[in-house]
Amino acid sequence: MKSLAKTVIREMALDLGNTPDWIDPEKKEKIQGRQDPFSQNPAWPQQKPARRSGAPYRQEEPPERPDPTQHYGDVIASHVYPEIVNKVQRYTGRDPRRTNPRELVGDMMQALTQATRLEQPHREQLQQAAVRVVLGLPEFRDAAQAVQDGDLRIEAHLMSPPEMQEVGARREAEPEQLEPQEQEEPDEPRQRPQRGGMRDRMRVEPEEPDEEQAREMGLAVPQIRQEYDVEAGKRRFINALIHGAAINKNYAFHEIADELRAINPNILTLYGKAMSVAELLYWAMPEQTLNQMMGQGGPGGMEEIEWEPRQAAPEQQEEPGEEGQEPPDFEQHPDLPQEPQAAPDKIMVVKAYAICFPVLIQEIVKGLYEFLAHNEGEPQDIRGYAYGKSDTLGNEQWDIMQGPGIWRHLNHLVNQANGSEYMGRVFRHLVTLPTGQFNELMREILGETPRGRNYIRQIVNDIRQEDQGRREESLARRIIQGLR
């Protein structure tokens, strides 16, 4: 009897409203039973925040309506899933209560085929537009300034699926083609493809170091392995944040609606169909089926970050000492990642590849947050272990499902502190904290404890004061230069 009662409570734990429940039963059971990949993560809040209006709850929350959610995972699912179904209805024109989900797959594939065909003559225009859209978002104000100053470069590429396969295969093989002296250089390790490259997409399960690597790392000692696993858990949570930030930009194509309508009046609807149904499938399809489909079908998008030599602008190639010629000042962007000994000789390059415009925006956003998450002080062995354990095809679908709700929640709290333009810097501050502190603070922040809310307010205030100090310093520098 007690077991039956628990089952009934679990079945009532999601608050989907009038939305049809197409969630895969096994995934739903994992969420409600706290068996999903995040519920046991040390950064995951152990209690849900108080009910209110706004993420991770719905915008309109009548106080008299019962709240069946039991824990934070229930709240996230109840926030994200109904919004996806509403978008599917908006873009497909189908009533979800009278629709077979399998019919939607055909809608998605047809929309994607039509959209990519329309894009083909306009690839160069859309590649530039994708970068423009992303850098125009308030949270990427600092990234836009870094691009303008020559301290960051973004490369965006629209490609056909066969071209995507070729890029993935090249990136898979490239590390093996490095010259021996480059492989042996400890201070400048080659960055492998980040999240979404072929290596990661084809690996479903976490990767274990080989026997020699495990011996060198001391993984036979339980305490040492536990330390590595804790770091992998942090990377796992960061992945969810990065995917959440990117998925929440799936409809940013509306930022240039008029420009897109000039290509074709129906292209916005085609994009909306493709993206909303794709999001729904992550919830509706069994894990194994989705893994197989993604692995066999190849990537729809990928991104990578690399340090590359800085290419001086023509005016910087004049003789040293000439008036007005100063070397690039990387310290203008102290909040951005800096490889040891990289600046000013090298800059970070974000490379994004995708089969259609909305996915290209998503991949650029992923790349920028990967860039911000790069911790230059992190040892290579820890980084390699954490990525091998976390960056897998099996994990990615949970990042895409739950990450958007976590990100919206964090973004909501930052917005309440009047810090929307500082979102990127808040993210970098949090993810570069020592792991124990990161886990503790994320629990407090997402649990909306007084300490968590105060911490977000303090981060935003500190960043704002830093900005004011830099503006005053820059003004003083210009005044001094004017007096010379």
N, C-alpha and C positions, 0 to 999 in steps of 0.2 A: 504493500500500500504506500509506504514511504517512497519507494522507488518510482511508483507511478506519479506521485505528487511532484517529485523532482523533475520528471520528464515533462509534465504539463507546464511547470514553471519555466523550464528551458524553452519549450515551444512558444511560450508567450513573451519571451525576453526581447525580441526585436519589435520595434515600433515602426511598421511599414505603412501605416495608415490604409488608404484604399488601393495602394499599389499592389499589383499581382505579384505573388511570391514565386519568382523564377530562380531563386538562389539554389545552387547545387546542394542537395541534402547533406552531403558529407562536409562541404565547406561550412554550411550553416551550423551543423553539429559542432564543428571545431570552434567556431566563434562563440557559440553559446556555452560550450563546455570548457572554455579557456584552453583549448588544445591547439589553437592557431599559432603560427610562429612568433607572434609578438606578445602574447599574454604573459609569457614567462621571461620576457626580456627585462633586464634590470632597469631600463629606462621607462618601462611601461607603467602608467599610474595604477596603483592597486585599488583605487576607488574613483568613481566617476565624479566629475564636478557637479555642483548644485545645478538643478534644472533652471534654465532661463532661455531667453530668445537669442538666437545667433549661434554660430558654429561652436561646438559640434552638435548643438540641437538645431531644430528648425527655426526659421526666422519668426514665425508666428506660433507661439506656444501658449494656448489658453491654459491658465493655471488650473482650471477644473478638469482638464483632460487627464486620464490616468497615464502614468509613465511605467510601462512594463519592463524597461531596460534594467538589467541587474548590475552590469559593470561597464567599464570604458569601451571594450570591444563592441558590446551591444549598441552603445551610443553612436560610435563611429559608423557601424554598418547601417543603423537606422537613419543616419544623416546622409550618407553617400548614395546608397542604393536607390531610394525613391527619387532622388534628383536625377540619376542616370535615366530611369524609366521615363520621367517627365520629359527629358531631352529627346529620348527616342520618339515619344509621341509627338513632340513639337516638330521634329525634322522629317519623320516618315509620314505623319498624318494618320497613323494607325492608332486605333483605340487599344491600349495594352490589354484590356480585359477581354478583348475579342480577337486577340492575335496569337498565333502559334509562334514561339520564339524562332523556330527554324525558318519561318518565312522572312524573318529579319536578316538572316545571314545572306540570303539572296539580295536583299535591298542593299546591304553593306557592300558586297562584292561589285554589284552593278554600279553603285555610286562611286566607288573607288576607281573602277575602270574608266568611267566617263570623266571623272575629275582629272586623272593623270593624263588622259588624252587631250583634254583642254589645256592643261598646263604646258605641254611639251613645247609649243612655239614660244612660250613666255618664261622659260626656265631662268634665264639670267635676271630678268625683272623680278621674279618671285624669290630668287635666292637673296637678292639685295633687300627685298621687302621683308623677308623673314628676319634678317639681322636688324633692320630698322624697327620692326615691331617690338622685338625683344628689348633692344636697348632703349626704346621709348617708354618702357614700363618703369614706374617709380622705383621699384626695388633694385633696378639695375642702373641707377644713376651713376654710381661709382664705376661700374664696369664700362659704361658709355664714356666716362671721362678718361679712363685708362686706355680705351681704344683710341680716343682722340689724341692722347698724349703719346701714343706709340708704345705703350707698355703692355698691351694685350691685342691679340688679333683673332678675329673670328672668320672661319671659312665655312660657307654653307653650300651644300651640293644637293640638287635634286637629281635623282637617278632612277632608271628602270630597275625592276627586280634583278635581271641578270647582271647589271652593272653593280648593284649592291652586293651580289654574291662575289663578284670579282674583288671588290674592295675588301670584303671580309676575308677572303682567302689570302689576299696580299698582306693584310695586317696580321693574319695568323702566322704567315711564314717569315715576316720581316725580322723579328727578333733573332732568328737563326742565321740571318744574313749579315749581322753586324761584324765589323772587323774585330779581330781578337783584342787589339788594344782598347777598343771601345767597351768590350765586354768586361775587361779587367779593371776599368777605371771605377773606383769605389765612390768617388765624389759626385759623379754625374750619371746615375743609373738611367737606363732607357725606360721611359714610361710605357708600359704595355697598354693595349687598347682598353679604354675604360668602359665598363658596363654597356653591354649591347653589342660589343664586337663579337665576331664569330666564336672566339674561344669561349666566352661566357655563355653565349646563347646555346651552344651545343652541349654544355655541361649542365646536366639536370641536377645532380647531387653535389654536395660540397666536396671540395678537392682536398685530399690529405697530402702532406709533404711526403716525398719518397723516403726510403729508409735512411739514406745518407743525410738528407736535410733534417729529418726528425732527430737523428743522433746529434748533429751539430747544434740543433736548437734546444736539446735537452728535454724533448717531449715525453721521454719515458718517465720523467719525474712528475708525479701528479700535480704538485703545486705549480710547476712551470707551465704545464699544459693548461691548467686552470687560468693562469694569467693570460696566456694567448687566447683562450676561449672568451675571456671577458672582453678583450680588445675586438674579437670577431663580433661579439654581441653589440658593441658600440657601432661598428661598421654596418651591421645589419639594420640598426635603427636609423643611421644616417641615410642608408639607401632608401628607406621608406620616406624620409623627409624630401630627398632629392626627387624621387619619383612623384611624390605628392605635389611638389612645386611645379613639376613639368606637366603632369596630367591636368592640373588646374589651369594650364594655358592652352588646352586643346581647342578652345573656342576663341582664342585671341585673334583669329583671322578676321573677326568682325571689326577690329581696329582699322582695317583698310577696306571696309566693305565696298565703297564706291570704286576703288581701284580694281577690286576683284570682279565686281559686276560688269566693268568695262571689258573684261576678258570673256565673261559669259554671265547672263542674268541669273542662271540657276546654280552657279558654282558654290554659293554659300550653302544652299540646301544640300548639295552633294557632299560637301565637307561635313556638314552637321550629321547627315545620315551615317557616313563612314565612321566618324569618331564616336558618336553616341552608341551605336550598335557594338562597335569594338569594345568599348568600356563595359557594356552589359555582358558580353560574352565571358569576360573574366570572372563574373559572378555566377553565371549560369552554367558554365561548362565544368565537368570534372577535371581535377588537377592533371591526371595522367593524360587525358585526351588533349587538353590544351598544350601540355608540354610537347606531346608528339606533333601536334599541328604546327607549333611555332618552330620546333627543331627542323622539321622536314620542309617547311615553307620558306625558310630563310628570313632574314631580318627585314622589317619594314622601316627601321631606322637604327642608326648607331651613332655614337660620338666617341671622341677620344681627345685627350689633352696631352700636349707635348711641349717641352722646352725647345725652342729653335733659335738660331742666331738672329740677333736684332739686325734689321736692314736699315741702315742709316738713310735718312731723307737726303736729297741732293744738297740742301743748304748746310747739312751737317758734315759734308765732306770737304769743306773749305779748310784752309790752313789753320792749325790751332792758334788760339790767341787772338783771332780776328774778332773785332767788336761784335757783341751780340750773340756769339756762338758759345753755347754752353752744352755740356754733355747731358743726355736725358737724365732726369732726376727721378729715380725709381722710388725715392723716399716720399715723393708726393702722394704715394698710394701705400702707406704703411699697413693698411688693413688687408691688402691683397697678398696672396702667397708669394714667397720669394725663395727660390732654390738657393742653397748655399753657393756663393760665388757666381750666381747666375746673372745678376744685374750689375752693370748695365749691358753686358754682352749678349744676354739672352732674354727672350720674352716668352710668355706662355701663349700657345696657340690652341684655340678650341676649334675642332673640326667636326662638323655635323653633316650627316648623310641621311637622306630620307627619300621615300618614294612619292610623297605628296606634301604640299605646302603646310598643312596643320602639323604633320608629324615632324617636319623640319623645324618648325618653331619649338616643338616639344624637345627635340634633340639639342637645340642650341641652349635652351634653358637647363637641361640636364648637364650639358658641358660646362656652363657657367657655374652651376652649383657644385659640380665636381671640382672645378677650379678653386672655388672658395673653400671647399672641404679639404683641399690638399694641405696636409700638415707637414711642413718642411722639416720639423724636428722628429718625425716618427721614424724609427729604425726600419730598414728595408725588410728585415725578416718578419717583423710584426705586421707590416703593411701587406706583405705577400701572403702570410697566413690568414689574415683577416679577410682579404679579398677572395682568396680561394674558398673560404668557408661560406662567405656571404653572397658573392656575386654569381648567382646561379640562375638558371632558367626556372627551376622549381620555386625559388624564393621570389623571383621577379613578379609573378602574378599576384602574390600577396602584397608586395610593395604597391602595385598598381591598384589593388582593391582598397587597401586600408590607408595607404600613404596620403591620398587626397584629403581625407577627413582629418588626419593628424595635422597636415600642413594648414588646412583652413582654420583649425582650432588655434594653432600657434600664431597664424597671421591675424586672427581676430583679436588675440590678446595684445599683439604688437600695435595693431591699429588703435586699440583702446588707449594705448600709451602715446598716441599721436606719432607713431614711428613708422608709418607705412613705407616711406622712402628709405628707411634704414634696414629693411627686412634682410637684405643680403648680408649686411654687417652684423646684424643680430645673429643670423645663422652661423656666420664664421666664428663669432665669439663663442657660441655654444659648442660647436663641433670640435673646436680646438682646445677645449677644456680637458684636463686630465680625466680619464675615463670614469673613475669613481665619482668625481664631482659632476660630470656630465649626466650620469645616470640619476644621481640624487636630485639634481636641479630639474631635469626633464620630468621626473615624477611630480615634483612640487608645482612646476609651471602648468603641466597639462591637468593636474589635479585641482588647479586653481586655488591652492592654499594661499593665505596671506603672504607667506614668504615667497612663493612663486610669482605672484602678481607684483610684489615689490621689486623682485629681482629684474623682471622685464622692464619695469619703469626705470630702474636704475641704469640698465644697459642703454636704453634709449636716451636718457638724460646725459650719460657720459659721452655717447657718440655725438650728441648735439653740441655739447661743450667743446669736444675735440674739433668739430667742424668750425665753430666760432673762433677758436684759437688759431686754426690754420688760416681762416680768412683775414684775421687781424695781422698775422705774421706776413701773409702775402701782401697785404696793403702796405705794411711797414717796409717791406722789401722794395716795392715799387716806388715808394716815396724816397727811400735812400738812393735808389738807382737814378731817380729823376734829379737828385741834388748833385750827382757826380759831374 
